[in-house]
Amino acid sequence: MSDVPGEVRELYPFLYERRAADGDQGALTEEVVRSAREKAAGIAALRRRIAAADAGRIAACAAAMAERFAAGGRLFAFGNGGSSTDAQGLATTFLHPPGGPAAGAVVLPALSLTSDAAVVTALSNDVGFDVVFARQLAAFGRPGDIAVGLSTSGGSANVVQGLAEAARRGLLTVALAGHHGGRLAQLSTLGHLFVMPSDSVHRIQEAQTTVYHVLWELIQQALRAGRGGGR
């Protein structure tokens, strides 16, 4: 166990305690269960806190997004690392909703700007990583579209620049951040910002996923009510 990196030990220290090495599987199981329960309680509490603080703003954002979709708008999602996969998940939820049209879901045009490795690496190599999203939004975005940026820290330079470029081009801008909002909280042109007040990257990402799923559900309700927003 001595060759295990310190940062790995810090993540789940009980896995590397002597009693686990000595074969005390019962104690190890108890620790795993305790850890899982603490994490589940933590995300549940964070979700309740966000619902209490932001329910009205989430509803308002969903209404604004539904209006854009109803008028033919498209959604562009982006982020880095884990937020990149969340952006892909977000886009997939809108474009390939659970159950699809057969279940009454409205299929909506959505694209993750992190999915094209050739574009991302070309822009990073030839221009700079800070503009990988801004350049794509400058090329694809048009007034009436929607830009959704995800950043656990709120300080990702390329997410900030992407949202700023989107705002300049008349897109509705939505950001999901963590901690205290970081640089995104200082972006005056940002239309909607939802901050997950936590210091845990894991809980932040879980809460961000909850928020965008709630947005999707509210948008679906609004479009089904109007039946003019399906694509």
C-alpha positions as CSV (number, residue, x, y, z in Angstrom):
1,M,0.0,0.0,0.0
2,S,3.0,2.3,0.4
3,D,3.2,2.9,-3.3
4,V,-0.2,4.4,-3.5
5,P,0.0,8.1,-4.3
6,G,-1.0,10.5,-1.5
7,E,-3.7,12.2,-3.5
8,V,-5.4,8.8,-4.0
9,R,-5.2,8.0,-0.3
10,E,-6.7,11.3,0.6
11,L,-9.8,10.6,-1.6
12,Y,-10.8,7.4,0.3
13,P,-8.4,7.1,3.3
14,F,-10.3,4.2,4.9
15,L,-9.3,2.0,1.9
16,Y,-5.7,2.2,3.0
17,E,-6.0,1.8,6.7
18,R,-4.1,-1.1,8.4
19,R,-7.3,-2.9,9.3
20,A,-8.3,-3.1,5.6
21,A,-4.9,-4.6,4.8
22,D,-5.3,-7.0,7.7
23,G,-8.4,-8.4,6.1
24,D,-11.1,-6.8,8.2
25,Q,-13.6,-6.8,5.4
26,G,-16.5,-6.1,7.8
27,A,-15.0,-2.9,9.0
28,L,-14.1,-1.9,5.4
29,T,-17.7,-2.5,4.3
30,E,-19.0,-0.4,7.1
31,E,-16.7,2.5,6.1
32,V,-17.7,2.2,2.4
33,V,-21.4,2.3,3.4
34,R,-20.8,5.3,5.8
35,S,-18.9,7.2,3.0
36,A,-21.6,6.5,0.5
37,R,-24.3,7.7,2.9
38,E,-22.4,10.9,3.7
39,K,-22.0,11.7,0.0
40,A,-25.7,11.0,-0.7
41,A,-26.7,13.2,2.2
42,G,-24.4,15.9,1.0
43,I,-25.8,16.1,-2.5
44,A,-29.3,15.9,-1.2
45,A,-28.7,18.9,1.1
46,L,-27.0,20.8,-1.7
47,R,-29.9,20.2,-4.0
48,R,-32.4,21.4,-1.4
49,R,-30.3,24.5,-0.8
50,I,-30.2,25.3,-4.6
51,A,-34.0,24.7,-4.9
52,A,-34.7,27.0,-2.1
53,A,-32.5,29.8,-3.4
54,D,-32.9,29.5,-7.2
55,A,-36.2,27.8,-8.0
56,G,-37.7,31.1,-9.4
57,R,-34.6,31.9,-11.4
58,I,-34.4,28.4,-12.8
59,A,-38.0,28.6,-13.9
60,A,-37.4,32.0,-15.5
61,C,-34.3,30.7,-17.4
62,A,-36.3,27.7,-18.6
63,A,-39.0,30.0,-19.9
64,A,-36.5,32.1,-21.8
65,M,-34.8,29.0,-23.3
66,A,-38.2,27.6,-24.3
67,E,-39.0,30.8,-26.2
68,R,-35.7,30.5,-28.1
69,F,-36.3,26.9,-29.0
70,A,-39.9,27.7,-30.1
71,A,-38.5,30.4,-32.4
72,G,-36.0,27.9,-34.0
73,G,-33.0,28.5,-31.7
74,R,-30.3,26.0,-31.1
75,L,-28.3,25.1,-28.0
76,F,-24.5,25.0,-27.7
77,A,-23.0,23.5,-24.6
78,F,-19.3,23.5,-23.5
79,G,-16.9,23.0,-20.6
80,N,-13.6,21.4,-19.7
81,G,-12.7,18.0,-18.3
82,G,-15.6,16.6,-16.3
83,S,-17.6,19.6,-17.4
84,S,-16.9,18.6,-21.0
85,T,-18.6,15.3,-20.5
86,D,-21.4,17.1,-18.7
87,A,-21.8,19.4,-21.7
88,Q,-22.0,16.3,-23.9
89,G,-24.6,14.8,-21.6
90,L,-26.6,18.1,-21.6
91,A,-26.6,18.3,-25.4
92,T,-27.6,14.6,-25.6
93,T,-30.5,15.1,-23.2
94,F,-32.0,17.8,-25.4
95,L,-31.2,16.2,-28.8
96,H,-32.0,12.6,-27.8
97,P,-34.4,12.9,-24.8
98,P,-35.4,9.9,-22.8
99,G,-38.2,8.0,-24.6
100,G,-38.0,10.4,-27.6
101,P,-41.1,11.6,-29.5
102,A,-42.9,8.3,-28.8
103,A,-42.9,9.3,-25.1
104,G,-44.1,12.8,-25.9
105,A,-40.7,14.4,-25.6
106,V,-39.8,17.3,-27.9
107,V,-36.5,16.8,-29.7
108,L,-34.4,20.0,-29.6
109,P,-31.3,21.0,-31.6
110,A,-28.3,20.9,-29.3
111,L,-24.5,20.5,-29.9
112,S,-21.6,20.1,-27.5
113,L,-18.6,22.2,-28.6
114,T,-16.2,19.7,-27.0
115,S,-17.2,16.8,-29.2
116,D,-15.1,17.5,-32.3
117,A,-11.5,16.6,-31.3
118,A,-10.1,18.0,-34.6
119,V,-11.7,21.4,-34.1
120,V,-10.7,21.7,-30.4
121,T,-7.1,20.6,-31.0
122,A,-6.7,22.7,-34.1
123,L,-7.9,25.9,-32.4
124,S,-5.8,25.1,-29.3
125,N,-2.7,24.5,-31.3
126,D,-3.0,27.3,-33.9
127,V,-4.8,30.0,-32.0
128,G,-5.0,29.3,-28.3
129,F,-7.0,27.1,-25.8
130,D,-8.8,30.2,-24.4
131,V,-10.7,30.6,-27.7
132,V,-11.8,27.0,-28.4
133,F,-15.4,27.8,-27.6
134,A,-15.5,31.5,-28.6
135,R,-14.3,30.7,-32.1
136,Q,-16.9,28.0,-32.6
137,L,-19.7,30.3,-31.3
138,A,-18.5,33.0,-33.6
139,A,-18.8,30.6,-36.5
140,F,-22.0,28.8,-35.6
141,G,-24.0,31.0,-33.2
142,R,-26.7,33.4,-34.3
143,P,-29.1,35.7,-32.5
144,G,-31.8,33.5,-31.0
145,D,-29.5,30.6,-30.1
146,I,-28.6,29.5,-26.6
147,A,-25.1,29.1,-25.1
148,V,-24.6,27.0,-21.9
149,G,-21.2,27.0,-20.2
150,L,-20.2,24.7,-17.4
151,S,-17.3,25.3,-15.0
152,T,-16.9,23.8,-11.5
153,S,-14.6,26.7,-10.5
154,G,-16.3,29.4,-12.5
155,G,-12.9,30.5,-13.6
156,S,-12.3,28.7,-16.8
157,A,-11.0,31.3,-19.2
158,N,-12.3,29.6,-22.4
159,V,-15.8,29.2,-20.8
160,V,-15.8,32.9,-19.8
161,Q,-14.7,34.0,-23.3
162,G,-17.2,31.7,-25.0
163,L,-20.1,33.1,-23.0
164,A,-18.9,36.7,-23.6
165,E,-18.7,36.0,-27.4
166,A,-22.1,34.4,-27.3
167,A,-23.6,37.5,-25.5
168,R,-22.0,39.8,-28.1
169,R,-23.7,37.8,-30.9
170,G,-27.2,37.9,-29.3
171,L,-27.3,34.4,-27.9
172,L,-29.1,33.7,-24.6
173,T,-26.3,32.9,-22.2
174,V,-26.5,30.4,-19.3
175,A,-23.7,29.4,-16.9
176,L,-23.4,26.7,-14.3
177,A,-20.6,27.2,-11.8
178,G,-19.4,26.1,-8.4
179,H,-17.9,27.6,-5.2
180,H,-18.7,31.3,-5.4
181,G,-19.1,31.6,-9.1
182,G,-15.5,32.7,-9.9
183,R,-15.0,34.9,-13.0
184,L,-18.4,34.0,-14.3
185,A,-20.0,35.9,-11.4
186,Q,-18.2,39.0,-12.6
187,L,-19.3,38.6,-16.3
188,S,-21.8,41.5,-16.6
189,T,-23.2,40.3,-20.0
190,L,-24.2,36.9,-18.6
191,G,-27.9,36.3,-18.8
192,H,-28.3,33.5,-16.2
193,L,-25.9,32.2,-13.7
194,F,-26.5,29.3,-11.3
195,V,-23.9,28.7,-8.6
196,M,-23.6,25.4,-6.8
197,P,-22.3,26.6,-3.3
198,S,-19.9,23.8,-2.5
199,D,-16.2,23.2,-2.3
200,S,-16.5,19.6,-3.6
201,V,-16.1,19.2,-7.3
202,H,-18.0,16.0,-7.1
203,R,-21.1,17.6,-5.4
204,I,-20.9,20.6,-7.7
205,Q,-21.0,18.4,-10.9
206,E,-23.9,16.3,-9.4
207,A,-25.8,19.5,-8.6
208,Q,-25.1,21.0,-12.0
209,T,-26.5,17.9,-13.6
210,T,-29.6,18.2,-11.5
211,V,-30.1,21.9,-12.6
212,Y,-29.8,21.2,-16.3
213,H,-32.2,18.3,-16.1
214,V,-34.7,20.5,-14.3
215,L,-34.3,23.1,-17.0
216,W,-34.9,20.4,-19.6
217,E,-38.1,19.2,-17.9
218,L,-39.5,22.7,-17.6
219,I,-38.6,23.5,-21.2
220,Q,-40.4,20.3,-22.3
221,Q,-43.5,21.3,-20.3
222,A,-43.5,24.8,-21.8
223,L,-43.1,23.5,-25.4
224,R,-45.7,20.8,-25.1
225,A,-48.1,23.3,-23.7
226,G,-47.6,25.5,-26.7
227,R,-46.9,22.7,-29.2
228,G,-45.2,25.2,-31.4
229,G,-41.6,24.5,-30.3
230,G,-41.0,20.9,-31.5
231,R,-38.4,20.4,-34.1
